[in-house]
Amino acid sequence: MSAIPVPELVSVLLVEDDATIRRAVQLSLERYGYRVTPAADGLAGLEAFRSGRHDLLILDVMLPELDGIGLCRRIREESLVPVLMMSARGDALDVVAGLEAGADDYVVKPVDTSVMVARIRTLLRRATFTPSGTPADPHPASHPAPAPAPDAGTGPGASRAPGLLVFGDLTVDTLGLEVRRGGRPVPLTPTELRLLLEFAAAPGAVLDRRRLLHEVWDYGWEGDTRVVDLCVLRLRKKIGADRIETVRGFGYKLVRS
C-alpha cells in the first residue's frame, strides 16, 4: 500500500510499551505520511516530549515507569498539544481517568488504523484553533502572558469589537481565538476552545451531547458522550463552574450573564 500524503509532515509521539503494537501502529501511521517517534515507557515518553517538538501525542494507558494517566497530567502542566489515549479494553475507568487528566480523545485497542487516522486528523484540525493559528506550543511557559484586555463592554454578549463576546467576567474573542476571565488569559486546549466557541455561538441555547460530538469531535459515527461530559467538566474549572449549566436529560448551555 502506497503512502497517503498529509498536507505537512506531522510529528507524532507514540508511547506504547508493547513492542508488537508499537511497531504496528508506527508502520501504519508512517504509511499515511506521519513522522512517528516511538517510546516504550512513560518516562522515556516524557523525555522524548521535552526534547523535541511534536504535533500530537498518542499515549497508552498502561505504561511502565510512569503510566499514561500520569504522563498526560505531566504534559498538561507544560503544553496544550493534542493527546489521544489508547485503552486496551475501553474500560470506563481508564477512559474517564484519561479524559480527566487532559486527553482530548481516546481509541480502543486493537486499533483500527482508519479510525485512528480519522481521530488524528480531527485533533490536528482542532489544534489550529489557537491565537497563532498553529498547533499549541509544547513550551508555552517560555512566552510572556499577554496584557489584560481593556473593558469590552457590559451585558451578556456585549461587544465593542467584531467577534468579541462578553458573558459576565468571561470574554471570548471569536476572531483572535482568545479567552479571558476577569481580564486574564485562560489557557484552553484546542478541544476546550472549540467546545467553548460552540457554546458562545448560541448563548442560552441547550446543546445536546450528540450535536457536540459531531461539531467539536467531528464524529460521523456514534461516539462516547463521556468525552463531552469530561471536557465540559475541564472547561468549567477554567471559565467558572456556573458559566455552563447542565440541563438534565438534554445537554448543556452557556449562561448569558
N, C-alpha and C positions, 0 to 999 in steps of 0.2 A: 504493500500500500504506500503510495507516494505521500509526501508531507503536504499538509494543508496549511498554507501560509497564514500567519496572523499579521495585522496591519504593521506592527512594530515588534521587534524582538522583545518578548516579555520574560522577565526573570521570575521564576517560581522556586521558592524554598520548600522542599518536601522533607518532612520529618516523620519517619516511619521505621520502627525497629525490626520488622520482619523483612529480611533481605529479599525474599521472593516477591512480596507485594511491592516493596520499594522499587525494585528493578522493573517490575511490570508497569507500574504507574509512571515511572520516569520515561521508559521507552514509549509508552502510549502518548504522553504529553509532548515528548520531543518529536513524535511523528506528526503532531499538529503544529509544530513550529515553535514551541516554547523552549526556553533555556531553563533547565532544571538543575538545581543544586541539592543533592541528597544529603541527609544527615540521619544517623542511626539511633540517636537518643536525644533526650530533651536538652541536656547541657550542650551537646555538640550543635544542636539546632539553634540554641541561644547564641552561641559563639558565632555560628555562620550568619545569623541575622545581624549581629552587631558589627561584623567585619565586612559586610557588603550591602549593596542596595538591592532590594527585592520588591517586585510589584505586587506579589501575592504570596501568602503562606498557606501550606496545607499541612495540618498537624493531626497525627493520630492521637486518640485519647489516651490509650495505654502505652506509655513510654517508660523505659528505664531511666534512672538517674533523676529525671525531672519529668513528671507526666505532662500530657498535653494541656490539661487544665491549668496547671501551674505555669507552664511555658506561655500560654496565651495571656495569663494575667501579667507576667513579666513584660511581655511585648506591649501590652496595652498601657503600661506605665511609661513607655517611651515612644509609641508610634500608633498611628491610625491606619496602618496598612491593612488591606482586606485579609481576613483569616477564614479559611474553610476547614472545618473539623471533620475527621473521619472517625466513625464509630463502628466497632465490629458487629454489633447486633442492633444498632438503632435503639439501644436501651434508653428508656425515658430519662433516667437519672443522668446518664452520660450526656445526652442531648441537652438537657436543661443546664447542667453544670458548664458545658462548653459555651452555650449562649450567654449564660450569666457572667462568664469570665471575659466576654467581649468578642466571641466569634461572630461572624456575620451570617454564616450558613453552615450546613453540615451535609455529609453524604454517608451512606451506609455501605460497609464492606460486605461481600465483594463489590467493588465499584464498577458500574457500567461506564465505560470511557465516554460515551456520548453524553451521559448525564453529567459527569464531572466537568467536561469541557463546556457544556451549557452553563453550569453554575459559575465556572471560572470567568467566562465571557461576561456574564451578568454582573459579577462582582467588579470586574475591571471597568465596565461601563459606569457603574456607580462610583468608582474611585475617581472619576473625572469631576464629580460634584464637590470640588473644593475651591476655595477662593482663587487659587492659581490656575485652575483648570487642568491640573496634573494629578497623578496619584499622590496619596499622602506621603509627606516626607518622613522617612524612617527615624529621623532625629529632629523632631520639631522643636525640642528644647533649645537648640542652637540658634533659633531665631527669636528676636525680641517680640514680645506681645504688642499688638497694635494699641495705639492710644484709645481711650474710651470715646465712643461716638457722641456727637452732640445730641441734644434733645431732639427727637424726631417727631414730636407732637404728642397729643394725648388722645385717649379714647381707643376702643377696640378697632384694630386695623388702620389707625391713623397713619398718615404718611406725608412727608414733606418732599420726598424724592421718589422717582419712579422705581417701583419694585420694593420699596421699603415699607414693611408692615410692622405695626406695634400692637402687642397684646399685653397690657399691663406693663410689667418691667421687662418683657421679652420683646426683642427687636429682631426681625427676620429680613435680611436683605436678599430678595429672591434673584437679583441680578448679580450682585457681587458674591452671593452664596456665603454670607457671613451671618452668624447668630451671636447676639449679645444678650446678656441678662444683667440688668442693673448697670448697663454701660460697659460691662466686662465681657471679653470674648468667651464663648462657650465652645470648647473643643469637641466636635462631634465626628464620629466615624462617617464615612461616605453613606453607609446604610442608614444611620441615625438621621443624617441630614436629609436624605431622600424621603424618609418617613415624615420628618417634620414639614418638609415642603408640601407633601400631600395633605397634611392637616391644615397648613396655613392657606392652601388654595381654596379650602372650603370650611372656614371657621364656623363652629357651631353645628356643622352637619355631622351626622353619625356615619362613620366609615366602617363597614364590616370587614372582618378579617380576610375573607376571600378576595375582596377588592384590593386590600392592601398587599396580599400575597402576589396578586397579579401586577399591580402598579409598581411596587417597590422591589419585590424579589423577582419579578418577571417570570413567575411560574405560569407556564402554559399547560400545566397539569395539576392534579391535586397535590397540594403541599401541606406541610405540617404547620398548623396555626400556632403551635408553641413558639415558632420563630418570631411571629408577630408579637405575641404576648411578652416575650423576654426582651425584645427590642424596645417595646413601649416602656417596660419597666426601667431599662437603662436610660431611655430618653427622659423619663420623669425625674430621675435622680439628677439630671443635668440642668433641666429647664424649670423644675419645680413640680412637686408631686401633684399639686392641684391644677396644673395647667392642662393636663389631658384627663378627661373624665371617662370612666367606664360606663357604658350603657348596657346593662346586663341583658344577655340574650341577643344583642345586636352588634356591638363593637365599641368604638372609641370616638371621641370628638374633642376638638381643641376648644377650650374655654375662651370666649371672646375677650373678657376683661379680667 
